[in-house]
Amino acid sequence: MKKQNRDLTAANQEVFEETKIEGRNPVLEAFRSGRTVDKLFVLDGCQDGPVKTITREARKQDTMIQYVTKERLDQMSETYMHQGVIAICAAFKYAEVDDILENAEKKGEPPFIFLLDGITDPHNLGAIIRTANLAGAHGVIIPKNRAVGLTATVARTSAGAINYTPVAKVTNLGKTIDMLKEKGLWFVCADMDGELMYRLNLKGAIGLVIGSEGEGVSRLIREKCDFTASIPMKGDIDSLNASVAAGVLAYEIVRQRMC
């Protein structure tokens, strides 16, 4: 088991130092070299040739582009030579969805995958990756847009789990669910209006969908799920933190898989 985990780490989770890349040539070279760039900050209103080339490369890789003021770039800059562009690179290399399925196949287990619909808090993402690892999930899938990536904060919060649990980043979460359905997975999402989780059959190949901290699972993604599961709550407030909800539902899946 430990050797397999080390092999997976080497193959799919090659460590990168999280960094800001500043300046037009360094940012352009980062894209052209294949470096994973989570987000690109561009001076709002800048339309010159080099910047257009950079944003074109960013769009090819589905990198999130955010147009900001010069004051914001100056605040972010560590070199004070940003030239209107700053790229934020991932702390870890992303896996592919197929890597996650192969992870399950190697272990001789039906796939168990976390899919996160718009988690923006790095502490939540790190905690969910940690839970996924401890619950025996084979990987985590996150969207490229409107979600946090694999930052150093995520890595620290995961308490090392990021080294062993592959994380894939996809352009379209809905299409990914459709593809995984063709491979035999069922999908359950967390929703307080859903069926009580204890009444659902959560065995077999399954994807657990967790929504964003504020909005929950989006309507389009919820409609693609086969089940919606609610967590019993007896207190005075009506919702759980996203990472806590992920843990509660994950361990109901674990319980049923052990039966």
Sequence and secondary structure as in RCSB ss.txt:
>XXXX:A:sequence
MKKQNRDLTAANQEVFEETKIEGRNPVLEAFRSGRTVDKLFVLDGCQDGPVKTITREARKQDTMIQYVTKERLDQ
MSETYMHQGVIAICAAFKYAEVDDILENAEKKGEPPFIFLLDGITDPHNLGAIIRTANLAGAHGVIIPKNRAVGL
TATVARTSAGAINYTPVAKVTNLGKTIDMLKEKGLWFVCADMDGELMYRLNLKGAIGLVIGSEGEGVSRLIREKC
DFTASIPMKGDIDSLNASVAAGVLAYEIVRQRMC
>XXXX:A:secstr
 HHHHHHHHHHH  B    EEESHHHHHHHHHTT  EEEEEEETT   HHHHHHHHHHHHTT EEEEE HHHHHH
H SSS  TTEEEEE SB  B HHHHHHHHHHHT   EEEEEES   HHHHHHHHHHHHHTT  EEEEESSSS  S
 HHHHHHTTTGGGTS EEEES HHHHHHHHHHTT EEEEEEEEEEEGGGS   SSEEEEEEBTTTBS HHHHHH 
SEEEE    SSS    HHHHHHHHHHHHHHHHH 
